[in-house]
Amino acid sequence: MYKRSVEEILKTALSISPAVLLSGARQVGKSTLCLSLENEYRVFDNFTERASAINDPIGYISTLPKPITLDEIQKVPQVLEGIKIAIDKERINGAFLLTGSANVLDMKKAKDTLAGRIIEIPMWPFSQKELQAKADENIIDMLFDQEVETLKPASIDHDTLFGSMIKGGYPEVLKIDSKRGRSLWFNAYISTYVERDIRDVGELRDISAFIRFYNIIAPKSCGLLNKSDLASDANLSEPTINNYLSMLEMIYQISLLKPYSSNISKRFIKSSKLFMTDSGLFCHLLDIHSVDELIKSAHKEDVVETFVYSELLKHIGYSQRQPHIYHYRTNDKKEIDFIIEKADKIFAIEVKSSLSIKKDAFKHIIDFQNKSSKDIVGIVFYAGDTILSFGDERYKRYALPLSIFF
């Protein structure tokens, strides 16, 4: 079994908090990780268990042995009230480990957020570091703690690099060798898990309208979020669009990346960027199933950017530094894919799928550096295999191989 980067974080959280919520999309490995602990285990996919908890949440919680793992908590958010009462009666760290394929703390049905009593930890599909048995290596911490030129990219060929983007990080799909098999798995994932979780987290009156919307937003990964255009394309109202987006975020299928803004004498675009959170599912929805299809696809750059964003999400979520991530775009069309910021240290990141890089790839990063007083390091991820310097006397800039994620 692969070691997960979140494992030590989870154990630390359980040692300092009476309740911990491990949340993430279905099939990312939450249950497998939790079953490796020695807790009593209950799952709310079990109808009898769920009926008892819904009927008498306070009584149900009071009868449970501790420590306890409660899986699929989003199905019975009512039990949070019973957990709060139990914790206030006897506060024991590690008593409750909750898991869910939706962020139950944001659900309308949750009457109590357990503020001051719970630590929330996101869990994502496999990172490439985890798959390479390097779960303790965190790219974000490495970028902040050491010089970029001292990093060591992995030695992988381009078929492996792009093939990994097509597969994504869901554990079960990584076990499937055939294109048809992966396609069947992704189709089943959407129809059985995404649709089911959407029903759990919110009011969904028209499943066909939702699926239509889901297929419309998929090709828009990496694009600015324009709700009025989405509403027009899907023939839905903007309130419905807002509801669908909120629910998809809640079940970790999409991520809305906020814009960066600062006093740099330019007006910034205020729209968020929309990303699918797994490049494999994204490729499936784009009908990309092989490296050759990816290389020829008009969406190639979007797939590579989605892959990088999904990897950055994982490393930021598991990092010691916990920086913020944004996108950067000005009204005069200067654009940088990602801004990662912690205090006065900033990494301005562009993503390219090409095998070589020229200085022109840094032009918007250079403009950003020149207009800011902060410590900004420029990085362009590319498909080559060598770290290259493009800096000057004032600023550091590097072309960094995508294989650094492996």
N, C-alpha and C positions, 0 to 999 in steps of 0.2 A: 504494500500500500504506500502511495506517495505521501510524504510528509507535507502538511499544509502550513503555509506561512502564518495563518491565523491561530495555530494551535497554542503557542506559548502566550499569545495575547489573551486568548480565552481563559487559560489556566490562571493567569495573573488577575484577570477581572473577577473570576470566581473566588479568588482568595481575599478580595477587598470589598466585594459588594454582595448583598443578600440575594440579588436577582441580576441575571445577565440575559440579554436578548441577542441571540445569534440569528441575524436575518440575511436573506439573500434569495435569489431566484430558485425555483425548483430545480432539482437535479444538479446542484453545484457541489454536493457532498456534505451538507450540514448533518444529516442523520448519521452518516458513516463516522464522522468525527465525534459526534456526541455519544454514539454507542461504544466508542473506545474508552469512555470514562466509566466510572463504577457507579454511577447514579441509577436509581430506579427510573424506568423509562415508560412513559405513557404517550400515545399518539392519538390525536383527535380526528384522524382519518377513520378510526374505529367508531362506528355509530353509537354503540352503547356508552362508550366513554364520553362521547360528545353530548349525548342526550342528558346524561347525569350532570355534566358540568354546566350546561345551559339551564337546566331546571333549578339547580341549587348551587351556584358558583361558590358561595362562601362555605357551605357545608362540604362541597366536593373538595376544595382545597384543604380544609381542616383535617380531612381523613387521610391525606396522602402521606406516605413516608418521605422523609427528607434525608439526604438531598434528592431532588426529583428533576428529571428532564421532561418537559411538556412539549411535544413536537406538534407542528402545524397549529400554533397558537392563534393564527389569524382566523381560524374557524370558530373559535370561542373567545372573543376578546372580553366577554363578560367576566372571565375568571380573574382579570387583573384586579378587580375590586377585592376578591377573596385573597389574592396574593398580598395586596397592600395590608389588609387586616392581619394576616398571618405574620408578616414582617414586623408590623408595629407591635404585635404581641410578643414576639421573640425574634430578635434580629440576629440571624446567624448567617455569616458570609457563605456564599455558595449554595444556599438552600434551594434556589430555583434557577434552573437553566431553561430558558424558553427559546424555541426555534420557530421560525416562520418564513414562508415564501412571500410574505408581504410585510411591510413595516407596520406592525399592529399598533404602534404608539400613535400613528397618524390616522388611524381608522375612526370614523364617526361613531361606531358601535362601542369603542373603548371609552368607558366612563372615567377611567383613571389612568394617568400617564406614569404612575409610580415615580414621580419626580423625587430625586434624592435617594431613591432606593434601587435604581437599576442602571446598568451600563449597557449601552447598545453597541454591538460590533457587527459591521457588515462582512459578509463572506461572498466572494466572487467565484466564478469558474476558475479552473486552473490557470495560473500564470505560466509563462514559458519557463521561468526559473524553477517553479515547483516541478514541472515535467522533466527538468534536467537535474533533479535531485539537488537543487540549490535554494531550498526554501528560505534559508536564513540570509540570502543576499537580497538587499533592498536597493533598487536603483535610485530611488529618491534620496535615501540616507547617504548613499555613496556619492551622489552628485553634490550634496551639501557638505560632506565631510572630507572629500579629497579632490584633488585636481582632475579635471576631465581627462587630460592626457595620460593619466596613470590607470584609467579604466582598461579592462581587458575584454574586448569583444570575443564572443564565441566563434569557433571555426565551423561554419555551416555553409552548405551550398545553397544556391538560390531556389532550387526546387523545394528544399526543406523549409526555407524561410517563407516562401509564398504558400506552400502546402499547409503550414501551420496556421496561416491566416484563414485559409478555407475551412479547416477543421474547427477552429475556435477552441474553447476551453471547457466545454461540458464533459465531465468524466465519461459518461456512457458512449457518447458519439466517438470519442477517441479510441474506443475498442473496435470500431467498425472500419474495415478496410475498403469496402466497395463504395463507389459513388452512389449507387442505387440504395444501398443500405443506409448511408448517411442521410440521403434525401427522405427516405421513409421515416427515419428517426425524427428529423426536424419537423416533418409534417405532423407526426403524432404528438410531438412536444407542443406545437401550437394548438392543435385541436383538443388535447386532453389537459394540458397544464395551464397554458396561457388563458384559454377560455374559462377554465374552471376557477382559476385564481381571481380573474376579473369579477366573476360572480360573487366570490367571497368578500371582496374588499369594497364593493360599491353597488349602486343600483344600476343594473344593466337591463334595459327593456328590449333592446333590439340587438341580438348577437350578430346578425348578418351585417348590420350597419357598422358594428365595431370591427368585424373582420375586414370589411371593405376599407375602413379607416386605417387599420393596422397595415394592410398591404400598400396603401397610399404613402404612408410615412416612411416605409422601409427604404425606398430609393433616395429619400431626402436626408439620410444620415450624413453628417458633416455640414449640413446647410443651415442658414439662419432660419429660425422658427418664425413663420408668417401664418398666424392663426386664421386670418381672413381668407388667405389663399387655400389653406387646408379645408376650411369650412366649405368653400366653393367647390373644390375638387371632390370632396366626399359627399356633397349635398347634405350637409349637416349644419346646425346652428353653432355659433361660437361658444355658447355655454356648454353644449354637448362636446365640442372639441376640447375645451378646458377640462371637462370631466374625464374624458378618455385619456388625455395626456397625464393627468394626475394619477389615474389608476395604473397606467403603464409604468410610471415612475415608481409607484408604490410597490409593484411586483418586480422591480429591477430589470425591466425589459428595455427601457430607454433611460437616457440621462440628459438633462437639459443643462448645458454649460453656460454659466453666466458670463456677461461681458466684463472685460477689464475697463476700469475708468480711473483717471488720475489727472492731476493738474499739469498737463503737458501741452497746453495751448492748442489742443485739437478737440473737436467735438467727436465723441465716440458713439458708435452704433449701440443702441440699448437692447437690442434683441438677443435672446439666448441662441446658442447653437444646439441642434438636436443630434444626438448620437444613439445608435443601437449599442448595447453594452457587450455584445459578443460578435466578433467578426465572422465566426462560422455561421451563425444564424443569419447574419446580414448577407453573407454570400449566398446562402440557400434562397433567401427571398429575392435576390437579384438573379437567380438561376445561374450561378457560377459554381461549378462543381469540380474543376480541374485547374492546375497551374496554367495550362495553355489558355483556357477560357478567361482566367483572371488577367493574364498578360495582355490579351486582346480586348478586354472589356473597356468600355468608356467609363466605367466606375472604378477602374484600378486605383486611382489616387484616393478615392473615397474609402475603399477597402483598407488600404495601408494606413490612412489616417484614423479610421475606426479601430484598427488593430492597436495602433500606438496609444490611442485614448483609453482603450480598455485595459491595456497593460499599465498605463499611468494611474488609472483609477485604483487598481489593485495595490500597486506599490505605495501610493499615497495613503490608502486606507490602512495599510499594515506598517507604515513608517513610524519611526520615533519622532520625526520632525512635524508631521501632520500639516504640511503647507496647504495653501489655497491654490486652486487651479481655475483659470479663466481663458476665454478667447479674446483676441484683440482685433478690433476693426474700427477704422475711422471713416468719417463721411467722405473723405477724399480717397477712399479705397486702398488705404494702407492696411494690410492684414497680416497677422501672425497667428498661427494655428493655436498655440497654447502659451499661456503665461503662468509659470509656477512661482509663487511668491511666499516668502516667509521673512517677516521683519523687513530689513532693507536689502535682502538678497533675492534676486530675481533670475529665473531662467526663461529666456524667450526662445520658443521652440517652433521650428518649421518641420514639416514632414514631406519627404519626396520619395518616389518609388524608383528613381533612376540609379544607375550604377556609378555615376560620377557626379561631381558637384563643382560649380563655378561660383565665383564671388558674388555674382548677381543673385544667387539664391538667398543671400543675407541682406538684400537691400532694405527691406522693411525692418529687419532687426537693427540694422545700422542706424536708420532714422529714429527708431525707438530709443536706442542707446544714447544718441546725441541729444535727445530732448528730455532725458531724465537724469536726475542727480543720484539715482540709486546704483548699486552694484549689480550690473546686468551682464550675464553670460549668455551669449548667443549659441544656439545649437541647431543644426540642420541634420535630422535623421535621414539616412539614405541607404540604398541597398548595396553599397560597396563593403569592403572588408578592412579598411584602414582608418584610424583616427587622423584627421587632417586639421591643421590650424589655419584659420583665415582671419586672425586677429590683427590688431595694430598696437601701437604703444600705449593706447588708452584702454581699449576694450578687448576682452577675450571672446573669440568666436571659433567654433569647431564644427566640422562635419563628423558625425558620429554614426557608425554602422548600426543598422537595425538589429544586428545580431547581439548587441549589448543586452538585449532583453532575454537572451537564452543562456 
